[in-house]
């Protein structure tokens, strides 16, 4: 508890915010979605909602992470816990933002990225209020201690999901920053269904994770089960949904290279804005108001063209993992993280049903995405997979005939 304490605690780190600034600029536009109303002495007015500010003045609260012990206080969480997570996460975000092949991305970077995402999900005022509401813990110290223990709760299902990094380099509109950067979207769960600080759950099969990595790059994580049947009930639980389960990721399956159309960027920004608690920011004022130009504002129709789904022809059907070393223990799981002792391990009936719906969905996806930018994956030899593209074009030709 020695040394000078920091009292301005950023729940969206400054380094992350700077990834959304225009080159050479130090400020952007900061929008208060719920400006305070002032009443007194016979007058009533609403405070200003739009500001031009630098990252130092955005997405922060006074003493948000300060621990108090009688008359003593400490910012050890801000300096040490978030200091380490941000230091590792900063490089991982940069690497995945520019992901074009697996080369240059060490497997540890995947762990650093998901760790940062997990902390980012809970470190916001909304995230901390959610923990307090769910646990009914007695004080702030207890909530902060819990957050340090459970911040990786979502990492298991993120790891088992299909990863795609989409681009906005050719779009005039770029991605915005929100006070809820790791955003969950489920078309069946409207924003008003959950009162603050509650939110849609990642355990629901239709929930996608949207995480902008910078102004022109965004990570989208989709449950494998949804890719196998996009028309399933999005509110039902994902198979073997769980937290903190042991699992693995084959990083070469990460999809990359798809350039979004401007309306697709607008739709992602619309979701980010609707799921924000109070603040969003952007390099240009018009980007703060995607609802003005987006093709639809109907929550259930935002992904009607399946633009949030990955390249279905590059999603492997299977996905089980067997790992181990000579003479040592082995680790085995199916695509839903079930091990051989699980009663549903490699469920044959489920596999057969999903094989049918998956092949139907691939062809429907190809029709919806015809003529648009397509994601790629890298093969084990370091080359791009073009076999899946040929299969897709053959399917489209058959459908045309």
One Martini backbone bead per residue (centre of mass of N, CA, C, O) as a GRO file, in nm:
protein
  401
    1UNK     BB    1   0.054   0.065   0.015
    2UNK     BB    2   0.261   0.207  -0.163
    3UNK     BB    3   0.264   0.486  -0.312
    4UNK     BB    4   0.116   0.607  -0.581
    5UNK     BB    5  -0.215   0.644  -0.654
    6UNK     BB    6  -0.465   0.541  -0.864
    7UNK     BB    7  -0.803   0.681  -0.955
    8UNK     BB    8  -0.813   0.645  -1.268
    9UNK     BB    9  -1.016   0.388  -1.396
   10UNK     BB   10  -0.992   0.179  -1.674
   11UNK     BB   11  -1.233  -0.035  -1.833
   12UNK     BB   12  -1.103   0.084  -2.099
   13UNK     BB   13  -0.823   0.083  -2.230
   14UNK     BB   14  -0.618   0.304  -2.382
   15UNK     BB   15  -0.483   0.116  -2.590
   16UNK     BB   16  -0.751   0.025  -2.712
   17UNK     BB   17  -0.868   0.299  -2.796
   18UNK     BB   18  -0.629   0.377  -2.996
   19UNK     BB   19  -0.729   0.170  -3.224
   20UNK     BB   20  -0.972   0.403  -3.306
   21UNK     BB   21  -0.791   0.604  -3.414
   22UNK     BB   22  -0.671   0.824  -3.609
   23UNK     BB   23  -0.415   0.906  -3.775
   24UNK     BB   24  -0.268   1.152  -3.565
   25UNK     BB   25  -0.477   1.122  -3.341
   26UNK     BB   26  -0.609   1.199  -2.986
   27UNK     BB   27  -0.918   1.214  -3.067
   28UNK     BB   28  -1.270   1.159  -3.002
   29UNK     BB   29  -1.600   1.057  -3.000
   30UNK     BB   30  -1.821   1.099  -2.710
   31UNK     BB   31  -2.112   0.910  -2.604
   32UNK     BB   32  -2.402   0.976  -2.417
   33UNK     BB   33  -2.689   0.776  -2.387
   34UNK     BB   34  -2.749   0.892  -2.064
   35UNK     BB   35  -2.805   1.180  -1.984
   36UNK     BB   36  -2.839   1.394  -1.748
   37UNK     BB   37  -3.091   1.531  -1.538
   38UNK     BB   38  -3.165   1.867  -1.452
   39UNK     BB   39  -3.307   1.983  -1.133
   40UNK     BB   40  -3.383   2.332  -1.044
   41UNK     BB   41  -3.515   2.630  -0.973
   42UNK     BB   42  -3.732   2.593  -1.227
   43UNK     BB   43  -3.544   2.388  -1.386
   44UNK     BB   44  -3.482   2.188  -1.701
   45UNK     BB   45  -3.214   1.965  -1.810
   46UNK     BB   46  -2.986   1.827  -2.043
   47UNK     BB   47  -2.702   1.706  -2.075
   48UNK     BB   48  -2.445   1.673  -2.248
   49UNK     BB   49  -2.350   1.401  -2.493
   50UNK     BB   50  -2.113   1.532  -2.672
   51UNK     BB   51  -1.758   1.460  -2.714
   52UNK     BB   52  -1.412   1.565  -2.719
   53UNK     BB   53  -1.178   1.299  -2.661
   54UNK     BB   54  -0.950   1.128  -2.491
   55UNK     BB   55  -0.871   0.826  -2.348
   56UNK     BB   56  -0.817   0.945  -2.059
   57UNK     BB   57  -1.148   1.050  -2.051
   58UNK     BB   58  -1.240   0.750  -2.112
   59UNK     BB   59  -1.366   0.487  -1.965
   60UNK     BB   60  -1.393   0.598  -1.651
   61UNK     BB   61  -1.335   0.565  -1.287
   62UNK     BB   62  -1.339   0.645  -0.966
   63UNK     BB   63  -1.217   0.390  -0.783
   64UNK     BB   64  -1.318   0.113  -0.907
   65UNK     BB   65  -1.050  -0.078  -0.784
   66UNK     BB   66  -1.055   0.006  -0.493
   67UNK     BB   67  -0.929  -0.091  -0.191
   68UNK     BB   68  -1.069  -0.131   0.146
   69UNK     BB   69  -0.904  -0.083   0.481
   70UNK     BB   70  -1.051   0.104   0.650
   71UNK     BB   71  -0.814   0.371   0.609
   72UNK     BB   72  -0.720   0.197   0.370
   73UNK     BB   73  -0.571   0.198   0.037
   74UNK     BB   74  -0.571   0.024  -0.295
   75UNK     BB   75  -0.431  -0.037  -0.648
   76UNK     BB   76  -0.346  -0.341  -0.713
   77UNK     BB   77  -0.542  -0.424  -0.935
   78UNK     BB   78  -0.469  -0.213  -1.144
   79UNK     BB   79  -0.155  -0.273  -1.151
   80UNK     BB   80  -0.140  -0.596  -1.148
   81UNK     BB   81  -0.376  -0.747  -1.271
   82UNK     BB   82  -0.429  -0.553  -1.520
   83UNK     BB   83  -0.139  -0.512  -1.600
   84UNK     BB   84  -0.085  -0.804  -1.701
   85UNK     BB   85  -0.327  -0.844  -1.892
   86UNK     BB   86  -0.266  -0.596  -2.076
   87UNK     BB   87   0.021  -0.665  -2.163
   88UNK     BB   88  -0.063  -0.932  -2.307
   89UNK     BB   89  -0.321  -0.838  -2.467
   90UNK     BB   90  -0.207  -0.620  -2.653
   91UNK     BB   91  -0.044  -0.809  -2.844
   92UNK     BB   92  -0.275  -1.005  -2.917
   93UNK     BB   93  -0.463  -0.804  -3.051
   94UNK     BB   94  -0.265  -0.716  -3.273
   95UNK     BB   95  -0.220  -0.995  -3.404
   96UNK     BB   96  -0.526  -1.066  -3.465
   97UNK     BB   97  -0.596  -0.809  -3.626
   98UNK     BB   98  -0.352  -0.913  -3.845
   99UNK     BB   99  -0.467  -1.175  -3.937
  100UNK     BB  100  -0.348  -1.417  -4.214
  101UNK     BB  101  -0.173  -1.616  -4.047
  102UNK     BB  102  -0.015  -1.821  -3.819
  103UNK     BB  103   0.221  -1.663  -3.853
  104UNK     BB  104   0.335  -1.510  -3.549
  105UNK     BB  105   0.132  -1.698  -3.369
  106UNK     BB  106   0.140  -1.788  -3.066
  107UNK     BB  107  -0.039  -1.990  -2.862
  108UNK     BB  108  -0.028  -1.791  -2.619
  109UNK     BB  109  -0.195  -1.562  -2.753
  110UNK     BB  110  -0.466  -1.695  -2.717
  111UNK     BB  111  -0.463  -1.691  -2.407
  112UNK     BB  112  -0.427  -1.382  -2.378
  113UNK     BB  113  -0.684  -1.300  -2.525
  114UNK     BB  114  -0.899  -1.454  -2.353
  115UNK     BB  115  -0.814  -1.327  -2.088
  116UNK     BB  116  -0.878  -1.038  -2.165
  117UNK     BB  117  -1.175  -1.080  -2.240
  118UNK     BB  118  -1.265  -1.179  -1.963
  119UNK     BB  119  -1.190  -0.921  -1.810
  120UNK     BB  120  -1.353  -0.720  -1.987
  121UNK     BB  121  -1.635  -0.836  -1.920
  122UNK     BB  122  -1.601  -0.768  -1.583
  123UNK     BB  123  -1.459  -0.466  -1.545
  124UNK     BB  124  -1.705  -0.326  -1.572
  125UNK     BB  125  -1.964  -0.182  -1.425
  126UNK     BB  126  -2.159  -0.398  -1.528
  127UNK     BB  127  -1.996  -0.650  -1.448
  128UNK     BB  128  -1.982  -0.586  -1.142
  129UNK     BB  129  -2.289  -0.562  -1.098
  130UNK     BB  130  -2.351  -0.850  -1.183
  131UNK     BB  131  -2.193  -0.995  -0.961
  132UNK     BB  132  -2.341  -0.865  -0.725
  133UNK     BB  133  -2.627  -0.963  -0.799
  134UNK     BB  134  -2.568  -1.277  -0.818
  135UNK     BB  135  -2.419  -1.295  -0.511
  136UNK     BB  136  -2.461  -1.087  -0.275
  137UNK     BB  137  -2.230  -0.931  -0.189
  138UNK     BB  138  -2.133  -0.708   0.066
  139UNK     BB  139  -1.881  -0.589  -0.111
  140UNK     BB  140  -1.640  -0.466  -0.317
  141UNK     BB  141  -1.405  -0.648  -0.237
  142UNK     BB  142  -1.554  -0.917  -0.300
  143UNK     BB  143  -1.607  -0.864  -0.601
  144UNK     BB  144  -1.307  -0.827  -0.688
  145UNK     BB  145  -1.217  -1.107  -0.596
  146UNK     BB  146  -1.404  -1.269  -0.779
  147UNK     BB  147  -1.313  -1.157  -1.052
  148UNK     BB  148  -1.021  -1.284  -1.030
  149UNK     BB  149  -1.141  -1.591  -1.030
  150UNK     BB  150  -1.375  -1.567  -1.295
  151UNK     BB  151  -1.275  -1.424  -1.571
  152UNK     BB  152  -1.255  -1.724  -1.735
  153UNK     BB  153  -1.546  -1.846  -1.780
  154UNK     BB  154  -1.571  -1.816  -2.118
  155UNK     BB  155  -1.323  -1.967  -2.249
  156UNK     BB  156  -1.426  -2.245  -2.320
  157UNK     BB  157  -1.647  -2.160  -2.539
  158UNK     BB  158  -1.460  -1.993  -2.711
  159UNK     BB  159  -1.264  -2.220  -2.786
  160UNK     BB  160  -1.506  -2.404  -2.921
  161UNK     BB  161  -1.539  -2.205  -3.130
  162UNK     BB  162  -1.582  -2.012  -3.416
  163UNK     BB  163  -1.332  -1.829  -3.580
  164UNK     BB  164  -1.354  -1.477  -3.690
  165UNK     BB  165  -1.181  -1.226  -3.890
  166UNK     BB  166  -1.294  -0.919  -3.971
  167UNK     BB  167  -1.325  -0.650  -4.211
  168UNK     BB  168  -1.307  -0.262  -4.275
  169UNK     BB  169  -1.115  -0.144  -4.507
  170UNK     BB  170  -1.360  -0.091  -4.741
  171UNK     BB  171  -1.502   0.084  -4.534
  172UNK     BB  172  -1.614   0.391  -4.435
  173UNK     BB  173  -1.699   0.241  -4.194
  174UNK     BB  174  -1.618   0.188  -3.859
  175UNK     BB  175  -1.547   0.077  -3.563
  176UNK     BB  176  -1.653   0.086  -3.239
  177UNK     BB  177  -1.669   0.192  -2.905
  178UNK     BB  178  -1.745   0.038  -2.591
  179UNK     BB  179  -1.851  -0.041  -2.252
  180UNK     BB  180  -1.894  -0.343  -2.414
  181UNK     BB  181  -1.670  -0.493  -2.601
  182UNK     BB  182  -1.779  -0.778  -2.510
  183UNK     BB  183  -2.031  -0.889  -2.717
  184UNK     BB  184  -2.365  -1.004  -2.704
  185UNK     BB  185  -2.556  -1.193  -2.960
  186UNK     BB  186  -2.920  -1.247  -2.985
  187UNK     BB  187  -3.196  -1.255  -3.187
  188UNK     BB  188  -3.404  -1.360  -2.945
  189UNK     BB  189  -3.264  -1.131  -2.753
  190UNK     BB  190  -3.364  -0.854  -2.642
  191UNK     BB  191  -3.240  -0.586  -2.479
  192UNK     BB  192  -3.514  -0.550  -2.292
  193UNK     BB  193  -3.511  -0.836  -2.145
  194UNK     BB  194  -3.266  -0.700  -1.988
  195UNK     BB  195  -3.179  -0.571  -1.699
  196UNK     BB  196  -2.982  -0.391  -1.541
  197UNK     BB  197  -2.694  -0.603  -1.561
  198UNK     BB  198  -2.810  -0.793  -1.742
  199UNK     BB  199  -2.769  -1.078  -1.978
  200UNK     BB  200  -2.696  -1.258  -2.219
  201UNK     BB  201  -2.603  -1.588  -2.278
  202UNK     BB  202  -2.347  -1.805  -2.382
  203UNK     BB  203  -2.513  -2.083  -2.352
  204UNK     BB  204  -2.657  -1.995  -2.594
  205UNK     BB  205  -2.654  -2.102  -2.921
  206UNK     BB  206  -2.719  -1.796  -3.054
  207UNK     BB  207  -2.459  -1.675  -2.928
  208UNK     BB  208  -2.257  -1.407  -3.005
  209UNK     BB  209  -1.921  -1.286  -3.031
  210UNK     BB  210  -1.820  -0.939  -3.014
  211UNK     BB  211  -1.475  -0.810  -3.099
  212UNK     BB  212  -1.314  -0.539  -3.139
  213UNK     BB  213  -0.962  -0.483  -3.246
  214UNK     BB  214  -1.048  -0.232  -3.419
  215UNK     BB  215  -1.150  -0.023  -3.671
  216UNK     BB  216  -1.087  -0.291  -3.898
  217UNK     BB  217  -1.149  -0.520  -3.664
  218UNK     BB  218  -1.328  -0.842  -3.597
  219UNK     BB  219  -1.443  -1.067  -3.363
  220UNK     BB  220  -1.608  -1.386  -3.427
  221UNK     BB  221  -1.810  -1.604  -3.220
  222UNK     BB  222  -1.927  -1.941  -3.288
  223UNK     BB  223  -2.114  -2.193  -3.242
  224UNK     BB  224  -2.097  -2.495  -3.378
  225UNK     BB  225  -2.402  -2.569  -3.358
  226UNK     BB  226  -2.499  -2.330  -3.536
  227UNK     BB  227  -2.356  -2.413  -3.802
  228UNK     BB  228  -2.531  -2.687  -3.819
  229UNK     BB  229  -2.803  -2.499  -3.722
  230UNK     BB  230  -2.927  -2.186  -3.784
  231UNK     BB  231  -3.251  -2.279  -3.721
  232UNK     BB  232  -3.234  -2.295  -3.443
  233UNK     BB  233  -3.298  -2.236  -3.124
  234UNK     BB  234  -3.128  -1.965  -2.979
  235UNK     BB  235  -3.226  -2.026  -2.661
  236UNK     BB  236  -3.091  -2.277  -2.637
  237UNK     BB  237  -2.874  -2.485  -2.517
  238UNK     BB  238  -2.570  -2.574  -2.540
  239UNK     BB  239  -2.378  -2.825  -2.581
  240UNK     BB  240  -2.206  -2.847  -2.302
  241UNK     BB  241  -2.247  -2.610  -2.124
  242UNK     BB  242  -1.965  -2.421  -1.977
  243UNK     BB  243  -1.730  -2.366  -1.717
  244UNK     BB  244  -1.392  -2.438  -1.677
  245UNK     BB  245  -1.322  -2.630  -1.896
  246UNK     BB  246  -1.146  -2.862  -2.049
  247UNK     BB  247  -0.955  -2.753  -2.340
  248UNK     BB  248  -0.916  -2.699  -2.705
  249UNK     BB  249  -0.723  -2.548  -2.991
  250UNK     BB  250  -0.735  -2.507  -3.347
  251UNK     BB  251  -0.597  -2.234  -3.494
  252UNK     BB  252  -0.613  -2.299  -3.811
  253UNK     BB  253  -0.940  -2.244  -3.808
  254UNK     BB  254  -0.904  -1.957  -3.842
  255UNK     BB  255  -1.073  -1.698  -3.981
  256UNK     BB  256  -0.995  -1.487  -4.275
  257UNK     BB  257  -1.028  -1.192  -4.505
  258UNK     BB  258  -1.301  -1.062  -4.467
  259UNK     BB  259  -1.491  -0.813  -4.631
  260UNK     BB  260  -1.698  -0.580  -4.535
  261UNK     BB  261  -1.972  -0.423  -4.570
  262UNK     BB  262  -2.105  -0.139  -4.464
  263UNK     BB  263  -2.374  -0.259  -4.351
  264UNK     BB  264  -2.227  -0.466  -4.171
  265UNK     BB  265  -2.088  -0.261  -3.991
  266UNK     BB  266  -2.347  -0.120  -3.898
  267UNK     BB  267  -2.469  -0.368  -3.758
  268UNK     BB  268  -2.251  -0.402  -3.548
  269UNK     BB  269  -2.273  -0.116  -3.429
  270UNK     BB  270  -2.567  -0.145  -3.344
  271UNK     BB  271  -2.516  -0.367  -3.139
  272UNK     BB  272  -2.309  -0.221  -2.964
  273UNK     BB  273  -2.499   0.010  -2.885
  274UNK     BB  274  -2.739  -0.159  -2.763
  275UNK     BB  275  -2.524  -0.305  -2.547
  276UNK     BB  276  -2.468  -0.060  -2.414
  277UNK     BB  277  -2.483   0.125  -2.120
  278UNK     BB  278  -2.359   0.449  -2.206
  279UNK     BB  279  -2.088   0.427  -2.392
  280UNK     BB  280  -1.943   0.572  -2.691
  281UNK     BB  281  -1.695   0.556  -2.968
  282UNK     BB  282  -1.546   0.767  -3.238
  283UNK     BB  283  -1.384   0.915  -3.515
  284UNK     BB  284  -1.685   0.963  -3.614
  285UNK     BB  285  -1.994   1.083  -3.567
  286UNK     BB  286  -2.169   0.897  -3.763
  287UNK     BB  287  -2.080   0.622  -3.623
  288UNK     BB  288  -2.274   0.673  -3.362
  289UNK     BB  289  -2.532   0.642  -3.593
  290UNK     BB  290  -2.633   0.360  -3.740
  291UNK     BB  291  -2.953   0.394  -3.749
  292UNK     BB  292  -2.958   0.592  -4.001
  293UNK     BB  293  -2.823   0.360  -4.230
  294UNK     BB  294  -2.929   0.102  -4.171
  295UNK     BB  295  -3.122  -0.151  -4.315
  296UNK     BB  296  -3.182  -0.256  -4.011
  297UNK     BB  297  -3.353  -0.256  -3.668
  298UNK     BB  298  -3.422  -0.552  -3.650
  299UNK     BB  299  -3.308  -0.784  -3.443
  300UNK     BB  300  -3.400  -1.052  -3.607
  301UNK     BB  301  -3.265  -0.924  -3.902
  302UNK     BB  302  -2.951  -0.865  -3.888
  303UNK     BB  303  -2.890  -1.197  -3.982
  304UNK     BB  304  -3.045  -1.299  -4.247
  305UNK     BB  305  -2.765  -1.329  -4.431
  306UNK     BB  306  -2.537  -1.459  -4.247
  307UNK     BB  307  -2.280  -1.261  -4.178
  308UNK     BB  308  -2.198  -1.392  -3.885
  309UNK     BB  309  -2.113  -1.624  -4.028
  310UNK     BB  310  -1.906  -1.836  -4.129
  311UNK     BB  311  -1.741  -2.030  -4.340
  312UNK     BB  312  -1.902  -2.324  -4.396
  313UNK     BB  313  -1.676  -2.470  -4.584
  314UNK     BB  314  -1.453  -2.418  -4.325
  315UNK     BB  315  -1.617  -2.607  -4.137
  316UNK     BB  316  -1.563  -2.867  -3.963
  317UNK     BB  317  -1.671  -3.208  -3.940
  318UNK     BB  318  -1.610  -3.250  -3.593
  319UNK     BB  319  -1.333  -3.158  -3.387
  320UNK     BB  320  -1.178  -3.350  -3.248
  321UNK     BB  321  -0.941  -3.430  -2.975
  322UNK     BB  322  -0.599  -3.568  -2.970
  323UNK     BB  323  -0.370  -3.566  -2.692
  324UNK     BB  324  -0.009  -3.621  -2.646
  325UNK     BB  325   0.251  -3.826  -2.510
  326UNK     BB  326   0.496  -4.032  -2.488
  327UNK     BB  327   0.389  -4.213  -2.207
  328UNK     BB  328   0.154  -4.028  -2.160
  329UNK     BB  329  -0.113  -3.861  -2.126
  330UNK     BB  330  -0.437  -3.818  -2.257
  331UNK     BB  331  -0.647  -3.604  -2.466
  332UNK     BB  332  -1.009  -3.621  -2.498
  333UNK     BB  333  -1.243  -3.479  -2.745
  334UNK     BB  334  -1.506  -3.338  -2.865
  335UNK     BB  335  -1.666  -3.063  -3.013
  336UNK     BB  336  -1.813  -3.032  -2.701
  337UNK     BB  337  -1.603  -3.134  -2.468
  338UNK     BB  338  -1.638  -3.440  -2.459
  339UNK     BB  339  -1.557  -3.714  -2.291
  340UNK     BB  340  -1.557  -4.058  -2.264
  341UNK     BB  341  -1.728  -4.029  -1.979
  342UNK     BB  342  -1.944  -3.904  -2.136
  343UNK     BB  343  -2.267  -3.983  -2.237
  344UNK     BB  344  -2.235  -3.785  -2.516
  345UNK     BB  345  -2.005  -3.906  -2.656
  346UNK     BB  346  -2.030  -3.917  -2.975
  347UNK     BB  347  -2.320  -3.874  -3.074
  348UNK     BB  348  -2.475  -4.036  -3.326
  349UNK     BB  349  -2.751  -3.901  -3.358
  350UNK     BB  350  -2.650  -3.611  -3.360
  351UNK     BB  351  -2.454  -3.641  -3.596
  352UNK     BB  352  -2.665  -3.717  -3.816
  353UNK     BB  353  -2.842  -3.464  -3.795
  354UNK     BB  354  -2.611  -3.254  -3.843
  355UNK     BB  355  -2.527  -3.347  -4.123
  356UNK     BB  356  -2.786  -3.256  -4.261
  357UNK     BB  357  -2.809  -2.954  -4.166
  358UNK     BB  358  -2.526  -2.866  -4.259
  359UNK     BB  359  -2.558  -2.918  -4.568
  360UNK     BB  360  -2.798  -2.730  -4.599
  361UNK     BB  361  -2.663  -2.471  -4.484
  362UNK     BB  362  -2.433  -2.436  -4.682
  363UNK     BB  363  -2.611  -2.380  -4.935
  364UNK     BB  364  -2.765  -2.141  -4.816
  365UNK     BB  365  -2.518  -1.968  -4.758
  366UNK     BB  366  -2.413  -1.950  -5.050
  367UNK     BB  367  -2.658  -1.794  -5.159
  368UNK     BB  368  -2.639  -1.547  -4.959
  369UNK     BB  369  -2.303  -1.505  -5.031
  370UNK     BB  370  -2.305  -1.437  -5.313
  371UNK     BB  371  -2.037  -1.228  -5.424
  372UNK     BB  372  -1.879  -1.229  -5.160
  373UNK     BB  373  -1.672  -1.214  -4.924
  374UNK     BB  374  -1.423  -1.459  -4.820
  375UNK     BB  375  -1.306  -1.675  -4.608
  376UNK     BB  376  -1.008  -1.811  -4.465
  377UNK     BB  377  -0.773  -2.084  -4.441
  378UNK     BB  378  -0.511  -2.268  -4.303
  379UNK     BB  379  -0.305  -2.500  -4.370
  380UNK     BB  380  -0.055  -2.707  -4.255
  381UNK     BB  381   0.139  -2.600  -4.510
  382UNK     BB  382   0.059  -2.273  -4.540
  383UNK     BB  383  -0.191  -2.280  -4.708
  384UNK     BB  384  -0.467  -2.218  -4.875
  385UNK     BB  385  -0.798  -2.310  -4.885
  386UNK     BB  386  -0.951  -2.427  -5.206
  387UNK     BB  387  -1.139  -2.672  -5.194
  388UNK     BB  388  -1.393  -2.546  -5.060
  389UNK     BB  389  -1.447  -2.348  -5.290
  390UNK     BB  390  -1.506  -2.559  -5.511
  391UNK     BB  391  -1.747  -2.687  -5.370
  392UNK     BB  392  -1.922  -2.435  -5.360
  393UNK     BB  393  -1.933  -2.375  -5.668
  394UNK     BB  394  -2.064  -2.645  -5.737
  395UNK     BB  395  -2.321  -2.605  -5.571
  396UNK     BB  396  -2.414  -2.346  -5.715
  397UNK     BB  397  -2.439  -2.472  -5.996
  398UNK     BB  398  -2.651  -2.685  -5.923
  399UNK     BB  399  -2.866  -2.483  -5.822
  400UNK     BB  400  -2.889  -2.333  -6.095
  401UNK     BB  401  -2.967  -2.601  -6.265
   0.00000   0.00000   0.00000
